[in-house]
Amino acid sequence: MDFGLSKKVVVITGADGGIGKAMVRAFLAEDAQVAAIGHQRKRIDETAREMSENGGRIEPFVADLTEARSVTHLTQAVLERFGTVHVLVNAAGGVGKFAGFDKLNDEDWHKDIELNLMIAVRATRAFLPAMRKQKWGRIISIASESGVQPDADIPNYNAAKAALIAFGKSISKAYAMDGVLVNSVSPAFIRTPLVERMLQERADAEGTSFDEALEAFLKNERPHIELHRPGSPDEVAAAVVFLASEQASFILGSNLRVDGGSIATT
């Protein structure tokens, strides 16, 4: 199947994370040109070096997406380098503070909204005009199962991801007739390097093996994943590449769940 992504310019924020790197690799496999955005120079350069060794066209950029001025400079640099942007993947984000509601103050809430909503808002605002001008674009935001089926913990993160999904749905209606298709992808428990470190720390603390810690986590904290395993970053990346492709030309305003069946509703 031809996804029609050859030579398309793809901007990926959070490109140096576990899921972000998988998406860089997946888009390069489709012969796309990738602007890989990271917060730390060393990490994003390592990502670019690793990917370019396989022959992909990737350009690393460093930006603080919490700062409007930094986003402006980033936009100028990307457009000067590539001339336009066809696809934006909003993958930057994370949990600001792991805590229950009674342990969170206003600053904690603001941090998660900044990380998981406003970064995507700024990046979308920056690159949307180029897409509208050429009458073709894709914007895909990485949300979370927590935005649809929130746990009791981390309500700050849950609410921010729900807002990100709603943001995508809203702007999908506004710019559809400009040829810009906007969707979200909501992963569940994904086996990223960060998750692997967390599980290894649990295993070390409890005197068990990594596999035992993983099994206990699935049983006790993710019992609704019907496939009884974590997802892989590559599985998330495959969904994103599809939504960015010509094959997804009638998919708009959706939230594609990559969750192994963990969400109980349809």
C-alpha positions in Angstrom: 0.0 0.0 0.0 1.4 3.4 -1.0 0.9 5.9 1.8 1.8 8.8 -0.5 4.3 10.2 2.0 7.4 10.2 -0.2 9.2 13.6 0.1 6.5 15.0 2.4 7.8 17.2 5.2 6.9 15.8 8.6 7.5 17.8 11.9 7.6 15.7 15.0 7.7 17.2 18.4 9.1 15.1 21.2 11.0 13.2 18.6 13.7 12.1 21.0 11.3 10.1 23.2 10.4 6.4 22.9 7.2 6.9 20.8 8.7 10.0 19.1 11.8 8.0 17.8 9.5 5.2 16.6 7.6 7.7 14.6 10.7 9.3 13.1 11.8 5.8 12.0 8.4 5.0 10.5 8.1 8.2 8.5 11.6 7.8 7.2 10.7 4.3 6.1 8.0 6.0 3.9 10.7 8.3 2.3 9.4 11.3 4.2 11.6 14.2 5.2 11.6 14.6 9.0 12.1 17.7 11.1 12.8 16.2 14.5 12.1 18.5 17.4 13.6 17.9 20.8 14.2 19.9 24.0 17.8 18.7 24.6 20.5 19.1 22.0 22.4 16.0 22.9 19.4 13.7 22.8 17.9 15.0 19.5 21.3 15.0 17.8 21.7 11.3 18.9 18.3 10.5 17.4 19.1 12.2 14.2 22.5 10.5 13.9 21.0 7.1 14.6 18.3 7.6 12.0 20.5 9.2 9.3 22.8 6.2 9.4 20.0 4.2 7.8 19.8 6.7 4.9 16.9 8.8 6.1 16.6 12.5 5.6 16.2 14.0 9.0 17.1 17.4 10.4 17.3 17.9 14.2 16.0 21.1 15.8 16.1 22.2 19.5 13.2 24.3 20.8 11.5 25.1 24.1 7.9 24.7 23.0 6.7 26.3 26.3 8.1 29.7 25.0 6.3 31.5 22.2 9.5 33.1 21.0 11.3 29.8 20.7 8.4 28.4 18.7 8.6 31.4 16.3 12.3 30.8 15.8 11.7 27.1 15.2 9.0 27.7 12.6 11.3 30.0 10.7 14.1 27.5 10.8 12.0 24.6 9.6 10.4 26.6 6.8 13.8 27.9 5.7 15.2 24.4 5.7 12.3 22.5 4.0 10.2 25.3 2.4 6.9 24.0 3.8 5.3 21.5 6.2 2.8 18.7 5.3 2.4 16.8 8.5 2.7 17.9 12.2 2.8 15.3 14.9 2.3 16.7 18.4 4.1 14.1 20.5 5.8 16.2 23.1 4.2 15.9 26.6 4.3 14.0 29.8 3.1 13.8 33.4 4.1 16.9 35.4 3.5 15.4 38.8 2.3 11.9 39.8 -0.2 12.6 42.6 -3.8 12.5 43.7 -6.1 15.5 43.5 -5.5 16.5 47.1 -1.8 16.7 46.6 -1.9 19.0 43.5 -1.7 22.8 43.6 -2.4 25.3 40.9 1.1 25.2 39.6 0.9 21.4 39.2 -2.2 21.8 37.1 -0.7 24.6 35.0 2.4 22.5 34.3 0.4 19.5 32.9 -1.8 21.8 30.8 1.3 23.4 29.5 3.0 20.1 28.7 0.1 18.3 27.2 -2.1 21.0 25.6 -0.4 24.3 25.1 2.7 22.9 23.5 0.5 21.3 20.9 -1.5 24.5 20.5 1.6 26.5 19.8 3.0 24.1 17.3 -0.3 23.8 15.5 -0.6 27.6 15.4 2.9 27.8 14.0 2.6 25.2 11.2 -1.0 25.4 10.2 -0.7 28.4 7.9 1.7 26.5 5.6 -0.8 23.6 5.4 -3.7 25.9 4.6 -1.8 27.7 2.0 -1.0 24.5 0.1 -4.5 23.1 0.7 -3.0 19.9 2.2 -2.0 19.0 5.7 -2.2 16.5 8.5 -2.1 17.3 12.2 -2.0 14.4 14.6 -1.7 14.8 18.4 -0.6 12.0 20.7 -3.2 12.0 23.5 -3.7 9.0 25.9 -6.3 6.5 27.0 -6.3 8.6 30.2 -8.1 11.4 28.3 -11.0 9.0 27.6 -10.9 6.6 30.6 -9.2 8.5 33.4 -7.8 6.8 36.5 -8.3 8.2 40.0 -4.6 9.3 40.1 -3.0 12.1 38.1 -6.2 14.0 37.3 -4.0 16.9 36.1 -2.6 14.7 33.3 -6.0 13.1 32.6 -7.7 16.4 32.2 -5.0 17.8 30.0 -5.1 14.9 27.6 -8.9 15.1 27.4 -8.5 18.8 26.5 -6.0 17.8 23.8 -8.5 15.4 22.2 -11.2 18.1 22.4 -8.8 20.6 20.8 -8.1 18.3 17.9 -11.8 17.7 17.4 -12.6 21.4 17.4 -9.9 22.5 14.9 -10.7 19.6 12.7 -14.1 21.2 12.0 -12.5 24.6 11.4 -9.9 23.7 8.8 -11.3 20.6 7.0 -12.2 22.5 3.9 -8.7 23.9 3.7 -7.5 20.3 3.1 -6.1 20.0 6.7 -7.1 16.8 8.4 -6.8 16.8 12.2 -6.9 13.6 14.4 -5.6 12.3 17.7 -4.1 9.0 18.7 -4.6 7.7 22.2 -2.1 5.0 23.3 -2.5 2.9 26.4 0.4 1.2 28.3 3.3 1.4 25.9 6.7 -0.2 26.5 9.0 2.8 26.1 12.5 3.2 27.6 10.9 5.3 30.4 8.4 2.5 31.2 11.1 -0.1 31.1 13.2 1.9 33.6 10.1 2.2 35.9 9.5 -1.5 35.8 13.1 -2.3 36.4 13.1 0.0 39.5 10.1 -1.9 40.8 11.7 -5.2 40.2 14.9 -4.1 42.0 12.9 -2.8 44.9 10.8 -5.9 45.2 13.5 -8.4 44.5 11.8 -9.8 41.5 12.6 -10.2 37.8 11.7 -7.6 35.1 9.1 -10.0 33.6 7.5 -10.6 37.0 7.3 -6.8 37.6 5.7 -6.4 34.2 3.2 -9.1 34.8 2.3 -7.6 38.2 1.8 -4.2 36.7 -0.5 -5.5 34.0 -2.5 -7.5 36.6 -2.8 -4.8 39.2 -2.7 -1.6 37.3 -3.8 -2.3 33.8 -6.2 -5.2 34.1 -8.4 -4.0 31.3 -5.8 -4.5 28.5 -7.4 -7.4 26.8 -4.3 -8.4 25.0 -2.5 -8.7 28.3 0.7 -7.0 27.2 2.1 -3.5 26.7 2.0 -2.0 23.3 5.1 -1.1 21.4 6.2 2.4 20.2 6.2 1.0 16.7 2.5 0.1 17.0 1.7 3.7 17.9 3.9 4.9 15.1 2.1 2.7 12.5 -1.3 4.3 13.5 0.2 7.8 13.2 1.7 7.1 9.7 -1.6 5.8 8.5 -3.5 8.9 9.7 -0.9 11.1 8.0 -1.2 9.2 4.7 -3.4 9.6 1.6 -5.1 6.4 2.6 -6.7 8.2 5.6 -8.2 11.0 3.5 -11.8 10.5 4.9 -10.8 10.3 8.6 -11.3 13.6 10.4 -11.7 14.6 14.0 -11.2 11.1 15.2 -9.4 9.7 18.3 -7.7 6.5 17.2 -7.1 4.3 20.3 -4.0 2.1 20.3 -4.9 0.5 23.6 -5.1 -3.3 23.4 -8.8 -3.0 24.3 -8.2 -1.3 27.6 -11.0 1.2 27.3 -14.3 -0.4 28.2 -16.6 1.7 26.0 -16.9 1.7 22.3 
